[in-house]
Amino acid sequence: MRRLASGVSIITTAENGERHGMAATSVCSVSADPPTLLVCVNRTATTHAIIGRAGFFCVNLLAETDDDLARRFSSATERATRFDGREWTTLVTAAPALIGSLASFDCEVMQKIDVDSHTVFIGRVTAIELWRERIVPLVYLDGRFDTLRGAAEDA
Ligand SMILES: Cc1cc2nc3c(=O)[nH]c(=O)nc-3n(C[C@H](O)[C@H](O)[C@H](O)COP(=O)(O)O)c2cc1C
């Protein structure tokens, strides 16, 4: 799995006015029309049960400079301060959308499939926000954060 290069996202949700979120690389486009995507969430993650109850989540695609945010959203000790220091809003659902990310996909859960340690949540996209023109993603490979700046500049 360390050889699988992936974009990095923050998956968020909310319950009783409280925001929750975690870093994730297991995010995949399923269908373009209607727009549908999936996320794979470990059952041990705090966010797992909340997505299950709330029935919605937002996928925020991280940009090259967001590695600090990815670290914070994957560190249990920083759970209470994960949303600090950045601007968040909401789109259709109550899930936090990260202003300044590459894109936010607000989703309603349409199906969930339990697979061993993880649940695959399939989300119907209810809103999309493209926050920036320049698309240079944060990527994760072999346990390290990197960027695709070269590829973006060639485009
Ligand atoms: C780059 C990166 C990618 C990750 N991808 C996933 C993922 O796709 N699914 C998952 O369940 N956990 C993933 N994790 C682990 C969670 O972010 C981490 O366990 C997080 O602390 C869970 O949230 P919690 O502390 O609120 O339980 C990833 C962590 C990192 C650093």
PDBQT file of the ligand as one rigid body, heavy atoms in Angstrom, charges set to zero:
ROOT
HETATM    1  C1  LIG A 201      -1.953  10.649   4.807  1.00  0.00    +0.000 C 
HETATM    2  C2  LIG A 201      -2.964   9.905   5.654  1.00  0.00    +0.000 A 
HETATM    3  C3  LIG A 201      -4.024   9.245   5.050  1.00  0.00    +0.000 A 
HETATM    4  C4  LIG A 201      -4.974   8.574   5.797  1.00  0.00    +0.000 A 
HETATM    5  N1  LIG A 201      -6.020   7.957   5.150  1.00  0.00    +0.000 NA
HETATM    6  C5  LIG A 201      -6.972   7.332   5.875  1.00  0.00    +0.000 A 
HETATM    7  C6  LIG A 201      -8.095   6.759   5.204  1.00  0.00    +0.000 A 
HETATM    8  O1  LIG A 201      -8.234   6.819   3.990  1.00  0.00    +0.000 OA
HETATM    9  N2  LIG A 201      -9.040   6.146   5.982  1.00  0.00    +0.000 N 
HETATM   10  C7  LIG A 201      -8.922   6.048   7.351  1.00  0.00    +0.000 A 
HETATM   11  O2  LIG A 201      -9.812   5.474   7.993  1.00  0.00    +0.000 OA
HETATM   12  N3  LIG A 201      -7.872   6.609   8.008  1.00  0.00    +0.000 NA
HETATM   13  C8  LIG A 201      -6.895   7.256   7.294  1.00  0.00    +0.000 A 
HETATM   14  N4  LIG A 201      -5.845   7.851   7.944  1.00  0.00    +0.000 N 
HETATM   15  C9  LIG A 201      -5.748   7.775   9.406  1.00  0.00    +0.000 C 
HETATM   16  C10 LIG A 201      -6.642   8.815  10.101  1.00  0.00    +0.000 C 
HETATM   17  O3  LIG A 201      -6.477  10.118   9.575  1.00  0.00    +0.000 OA
HETATM   18  C11 LIG A 201      -6.304   8.855  11.614  1.00  0.00    +0.000 C 
HETATM   19  O4  LIG A 201      -6.426   7.576  12.165  1.00  0.00    +0.000 OA
HETATM   20  C12 LIG A 201      -7.161   9.826  12.391  1.00  0.00    +0.000 C 
HETATM   21  O5  LIG A 201      -6.504  10.115  13.605  1.00  0.00    +0.000 OA
HETATM   22  C13 LIG A 201      -8.534   9.293  12.726  1.00  0.00    +0.000 C 
HETATM   23  O6  LIG A 201      -9.280  10.273  13.404  1.00  0.00    +0.000 OA
HETATM   24  P1  LIG A 201      -9.566  10.224  15.012  1.00  0.00    +0.000 P 
HETATM   25  O7  LIG A 201      -8.237  10.490  15.660  1.00  0.00    +0.000 OA
HETATM   26  O8  LIG A 201     -10.537  11.336  15.221  1.00  0.00    +0.000 OA
HETATM   27  O9  LIG A 201     -10.109   8.869  15.332  1.00  0.00    +0.000 OA
HETATM   28  C14 LIG A 201      -4.856   8.523   7.208  1.00  0.00    +0.000 A 
HETATM   29  C15 LIG A 201      -3.786   9.195   7.832  1.00  0.00    +0.000 A 
HETATM   30  C16 LIG A 201      -2.849   9.873   7.065  1.00  0.00    +0.000 A 
HETATM   31  C17 LIG A 201      -1.701  10.591   7.730  1.00  0.00    +0.000 C 
ENDROOT
TORSDOF 0
